[in-house]
Structure formats: C-alpha cells, structure tokens
Amino acid sequence: MTTSFDVPEIDILIATYNGSKHIVQQLESIEKQATNFTFRVIVADDCSKDDTVRKVREYWQGIGKEEINVIYLNTGENRGVIRNFEFLINQSQAPYLMFSDQDDVWLPEKIELSVGKIRELEQRYVAQPILVHTDRCVVDQNLEILNASMLSELKATEDLSLHEGLLANVAAGCTMAFNRRLAELSIPFPPVTYMHDWWLFLVAKCYGVSYCLKESTLLYRQHGNNVLGADAKSRSMSAIRRRTRILFAQGGMNELYQICFAQAGSLYELGIKNKNGDVENMRTVHKFIEGREYRAWKLKMHVFRFRYLPRGYIGKLAVLMNLR
C-alpha cells in the first residue's frame, strides 16, 4: 500500500551483500503485496562490491519511494548476516517486522497472511512476544518450482517443539514476521547466536508464541550462492549423503551439541534476566544445558532420556554412534 505515514505498521528488513542480480525482483514483489497494511523497506548493505546499492536506489526513485524507504551503508568491515539483521532490528520503530532475503520473490498475500495472523494471535496472547513463520516454495534461478513445500520436505508440517527447536530450526528468517515485543526481547543477539532466525524462534518458543502457517508465502530461490540452504531442500540422494556425512563426521555431533548448549545457555539467562520465563519451558532449557557437563555414555543417556534429539532416524543413529 502506498500512503504517506510517520511510522509504518510494518518494517521489512533486508540485509544485502552482493545481491545485484535479483534484488530488484525481490523489491518488486514486495511492492505488489495485496495488503492494506502500511509498510516501508529498510535495507542494510554489508559492503557489497557489486551495484546492489545503486539498483536499490534507482528502483525506489522510479516508484517514488526514496523518501519513505531507507538504506544504510556499512563502509567498515563486514558485519556478517547475523549482525546485519540485528542492526536492522535496531533501526525499526514499527509494531511489526518482517525479514526478507535479497533474492526471493514474495507471493502477493505474504504480508496479509503473516501479519494478519499475528494480529489474530495478539487478541488471545495479549502483550506476548509473537512469531509467525510460514512454508516456502523452492524454485531454481528461473523460478521453476523444485519443491512446492519446504516444510513437507523437512517433515515439519507442525511447529517444532521446544525440545526439537533447541537442536534445529526449520523456521527460516525469510518466512518470518514478528511483533515489537519479540524484537525488543531478542536483541541484542548473544555472541553465541548461530543464526539470527534460530535465535528469534527460540525466544518466541520459550517466552512467547511461535506459530507455523502452513501456506507458502514466497518463492525461495536456490542457486550457487545459497548452496547450504539448497542441500536442505533437495530430494536428491547426493544431498542425503551429504547430510549423513556431516552427522557422522568425527566430532560432528559433539560440535552440534556444543553449539546448541551455548545458545540454550543464553536463552536461559534471558529468562532469568527478564523474569518472564514459563516455568515448564525454563525447566526444559535448564535440563538440556545440564548435558554440557557430561561426556560419552552419560551424555548419550541424558539426551535420549530427556528426548533432546535430532529429527529422523539418521540423526538419532548419529547421536548413538558419534556423540562422545
């Protein structure tokens, strides 16, 4: 919706880095949203070496949005994606925020579905941190469909439990919308944050509300520059073998659990600091981080007894064989 306003209802946050090839198509899909919500786009460019910044500015000038939308340029050292999104959250004043990648295409109802669901949940969960994440359709560079439902591929058609979320995140940042209460509770990101979207999911899951919307709201582009994400999408045997090698690599499971223990430790400390943690959720997190004191068979007994395990038989087998 194109109107004049002081503070929009929604800030759409895009962290860019060498995104020249697809950034205009992403911005166009945002402008074509079928919604009555007011919104603006905030871009933080992290030292791009291509013409991403020029293309963003020229596009906004062409549609008369250069006075509404905002672009920040990092002229120092690269922040990296986590700190770039943290910076963007700090620039926002809107009651609702959405993350956007630089190379996807939003489907026309994305804003209306996501923020509309938050509004609905706020009627039930008053003053609570709320996160809504959605399914996504995986496409190739030419937007040909490779996988109509990423959540189905990950066997995650229901929202992850807190137990599962401590070890994995299927709530991709590009699908997320969240309210200001969650934004304020989540920042600053702790130094041990593995990914910004995983941290927001954990905070919402532990101290607020996380809701999984089963509809795909964007075309998630698979290409060479996001090959890590592409592995998770692919149905091919090569991708399965690749994931298996990671899980069964020497020290691989130990590294995974140490990352998760560190992140969970920060999550628990957040609840202590703000004195707002659900008792049962706090107990779940605390019991999980007890495992960082254990080794070998005692650690295996701990994670199996309390079900702190990866999804799927392969992941559980890797824990059994490779967690030391």
C-alpha positions in Angstrom: 0.0 0.0 0.0 1.5 3.4 -1.0 0.5 6.1 1.5 2.3 8.8 3.5 2.9 8.0 7.2 5.2 8.8 10.0 5.7 5.3 11.5 4.5 2.4 9.3 2.7 -0.6 10.6 5.4 -2.9 9.2 9.1 -2.6 8.6 10.5 -5.1 6.1 14.2 -5.7 6.8 16.6 -6.8 4.0 20.3 -7.5 4.7 22.1 -7.2 1.4 25.5 -8.3 0.2 26.4 -8.6 -3.5 22.7 -9.1 -4.3 22.6 -7.1 -7.5 21.3 -10.0 -9.7 17.9 -10.5 -8.0 17.3 -7.6 -5.6 15.0 -5.6 -7.9 12.8 -8.6 -8.5 12.6 -9.0 -4.7 11.7 -5.4 -4.2 9.1 -5.5 -7.0 7.4 -8.5 -5.3 7.2 -6.6 -2.0 5.6 -3.5 -3.7 3.0 -5.8 -5.3 1.7 -7.0 -2.0 -2.1 -7.2 -1.8 -2.5 -5.6 1.6 -3.9 -2.5 3.4 -1.1 -2.5 5.9 1.3 0.4 5.6 4.9 -0.7 5.3 8.4 0.5 4.5 11.5 -1.3 3.4 14.8 -0.9 5.3 17.9 -2.2 3.6 21.3 -2.6 5.3 24.1 -3.2 2.8 27.1 -5.0 4.2 30.0 -3.7 1.9 28.7 -5.0 -1.4 31.2 -5.0 -4.2 28.6 -5.0 -7.0 25.9 -2.5 -7.8 23.3 -3.6 -5.3 23.1 -0.2 -3.7 22.7 1.6 -7.0 19.9 -0.8 -8.1 18.0 -0.4 -4.8 18.2 3.4 -5.0 17.2 3.6 -8.7 14.2 1.3 -8.1 12.9 3.3 -5.2 13.4 6.6 -7.2 11.5 5.1 -10.1 8.4 4.3 -7.9 8.7 7.5 -5.7 9.6 5.7 -2.5 13.1 7.1 -1.9 11.7 9.4 0.9 9.9 6.5 2.6 12.3 3.6 2.4 15.7 3.6 4.0 19.1 2.2 3.0 22.1 2.1 5.4 25.6 1.5 4.1 28.3 -0.3 6.1 31.6 1.2 5.0 33.7 -0.6 7.6 34.4 -4.3 8.0 31.7 -6.8 7.1 29.2 -7.3 9.9 28.0 -10.7 8.6 24.4 -11.7 8.2 23.6 -12.1 11.9 24.9 -8.6 13.0 23.4 -7.0 9.9 19.9 -8.2 10.8 20.5 -7.2 14.4 21.4 -3.7 13.1 18.2 -3.7 11.1 16.0 -4.6 14.0 17.6 -1.7 15.9 16.6 0.7 13.2 12.9 -0.3 13.2 10.2 1.5 15.1 7.2 -0.3 13.6 4.9 -2.6 15.7 5.5 -5.4 13.2 8.7 -6.6 11.5 9.5 -9.0 8.7 12.8 -10.4 7.4 13.4 -10.6 3.7 16.2 -12.3 1.7 17.7 -10.3 -1.2 17.0 -12.9 -3.9 13.5 -14.4 -3.3 10.0 -13.5 -4.7 7.2 -12.8 -2.2 3.8 -14.1 -3.1 1.1 -11.4 -3.1 -0.6 -12.4 0.2 2.6 -12.8 2.3 2.1 -9.6 4.4 -1.6 -10.0 4.8 -1.4 -13.7 5.9 1.6 -13.3 8.2 0.8 -10.0 10.0 -2.9 -10.8 9.9 -2.1 -14.0 11.9 0.0 -12.1 14.4 -2.9 -9.6 14.9 -5.2 -12.6 15.5 -2.8 -14.2 18.0 -2.4 -10.9 19.8 -6.1 -10.9 20.7 -5.5 -14.2 22.6 -2.0 -13.7 23.8 -2.0 -10.1 25.0 1.4 -8.3 25.3 3.2 -11.6 24.4 6.2 -11.9 22.0 4.8 -13.5 18.8 6.5 -15.0 15.8 4.7 -16.3 12.7 6.7 -18.3 10.2 5.4 -20.0 7.0 6.1 -22.6 4.4 8.1 -21.7 1.3 8.2 -22.9 -2.3 11.7 -23.8 -3.5 12.5 -22.7 -7.1 15.5 -22.5 -9.3 17.1 -19.3 -10.7 14.4 -19.1 -13.3 11.6 -19.5 -10.7 10.8 -23.0 -11.9 9.4 -25.0 -9.0 11.7 -27.6 -7.5 9.7 -28.3 -4.3 6.3 -26.9 -3.6 6.6 -27.3 0.2 9.8 -27.0 2.1 8.1 -27.9 5.4 6.8 -31.2 3.9 10.3 -31.9 2.7 11.7 -31.4 6.2 8.8 -33.3 7.7 8.0 -30.3 9.8 4.4 -29.6 8.9 3.7 -28.9 12.6 5.6 -26.3 14.6 8.7 -27.6 16.3 8.5 -28.4 20.0 10.9 -26.6 22.2 12.9 -29.9 22.6 13.4 -30.0 18.9 14.0 -26.3 18.5 16.9 -26.4 20.8 18.7 -28.7 18.3 17.3 -27.5 14.9 15.4 -24.7 13.3 13.1 -25.0 10.3 11.7 -21.5 10.8 13.6 -19.7 8.0 14.1 -16.0 8.5 12.8 -15.1 5.1 9.4 -16.5 6.1 9.2 -14.7 9.5 7.0 -11.9 10.8 7.1 -10.9 14.4 5.8 -8.2 16.7 7.7 -5.5 18.5 7.6 -7.3 21.9 9.6 -10.2 20.4 12.0 -7.8 18.6 12.8 -6.0 21.9 13.2 -9.2 23.9 15.5 -10.8 21.3 18.2 -8.1 21.0 21.0 -7.8 21.5 21.8 -11.1 20.0 24.1 -13.0 22.3 27.7 -13.7 21.0 26.9 -17.4 20.7 24.0 -16.9 18.3 24.4 -19.4 15.5 21.8 -17.7 13.2 19.5 -14.8 13.7 16.3 -16.6 12.7 17.1 -19.6 15.0 17.6 -17.2 18.0 14.3 -15.4 17.3 12.5 -18.7 17.0 13.9 -19.9 20.4 13.0 -16.7 22.2 9.4 -16.9 20.8 9.1 -20.6 21.6 10.4 -20.3 25.1 9.0 -16.9 26.2 6.1 -16.2 23.9 4.2 -17.7 20.9 5.5 -19.3 17.8 3.0 -20.2 15.1 3.6 -22.1 11.9 1.5 -21.0 9.0 1.2 -24.0 6.5 0.9 -21.9 3.4 3.8 -21.0 1.2 4.3 -17.2 1.1 7.3 -16.9 -1.1 9.4 -18.4 -3.9 12.7 -19.4 -2.3 15.4 -19.2 -4.9 18.0 -22.0 -5.0 21.3 -21.0 -6.6 25.1 -21.4 -6.1 25.4 -18.6 -3.5 23.0 -20.3 -1.1 24.1 -23.9 -1.6 23.9 -24.6 2.1 20.2 -24.0 2.1 19.8 -25.8 -1.1 21.1 -29.0 0.5 18.2 -28.9 2.9 15.7 -28.5 0.1 16.9 -31.2 -2.3 15.3 -34.6 -2.6 18.4 -36.0 -4.3 20.4 -38.9 -2.9 23.5 -36.7 -3.1 22.0 -34.2 -0.6 21.0 -37.1 1.7 24.6 -38.5 1.6 26.0 -35.0 2.2 23.8 -34.5 5.3 24.7 -38.0 6.5 28.5 -37.3 6.2 28.1 -34.2 8.3 26.2 -36.0 11.0 28.6 -38.9 11.1 31.8 -36.9 10.7 34.3 -37.3 13.5 33.3 -34.7 16.2 30.3 -33.6 14.1 27.7 -34.5 16.7 29.8 -33.1 19.6 30.2 -29.8 17.7 26.4 -29.6 17.0 25.6 -30.2 20.7 28.1 -27.7 21.9 26.7 -25.0 19.6 23.2 -25.8 20.9 24.3 -25.9 24.6 25.8 -22.4 24.2 22.8 -21.0 22.5 20.5 -22.6 25.1 22.6 -21.2 27.9 22.0 -17.7 26.6 18.3 -18.4 26.2 18.1 -19.5 29.9 19.9 -16.4 31.0 17.5 -14.2 29.1 14.6 -15.7 31.1 16.4 -15.1 34.4 17.2 -11.5 33.4 13.7 -10.6 32.4 11.9 -12.8 34.9 9.3 -13.7 32.4 10.0 -17.4 31.5 7.3 -20.0 31.5 8.3 -22.4 34.3 8.0 -25.5 32.3 9.9 -24.1 29.3 12.7 -22.8 31.6 12.9 -26.3 33.2 13.2 -27.8 29.7 16.0 -25.5 28.7 17.8 -25.9 32.0 17.7 -29.7 31.8 19.1 -29.5 28.3 22.1 -27.4 29.2 22.9 -29.8 32.1 24.2 -32.0 29.3 27.2 -29.8 28.6 28.8 -31.1 31.8 28.5 -34.7 30.6 30.7 -36.8 28.3 30.5 -40.1 26.4 27.8 -42.6 27.6 26.4 -40.2 30.3 25.8 -37.5 27.7 24.1 -40.1 25.4 21.9 -41.3 28.3 21.0 -37.7 29.1 19.8 -36.7 25.6 17.9 -39.9 25.0 16.3 -39.9 28.4 15.0 -36.3 28.0 14.5 -36.5 24.2 16.9 -33.8 23.2 17.4 -35.5 19.8 17.5 -34.5 16.1 14.5 -35.3 14.0 14.6 -38.6 12.0 16.2 -42.0 12.4 19.5 -40.9 10.8 20.0 -38.1 13.3 19.2 -40.4 16.2 21.5 -43.1 14.9 24.3 -40.5 14.6 23.8 -39.4 18.2 24.0 -43.1 19.3 27.2 -43.8 17.3 29.0 -40.5 17.2 28.2 -38.4 20.3 31.2 -38.7 22.6 
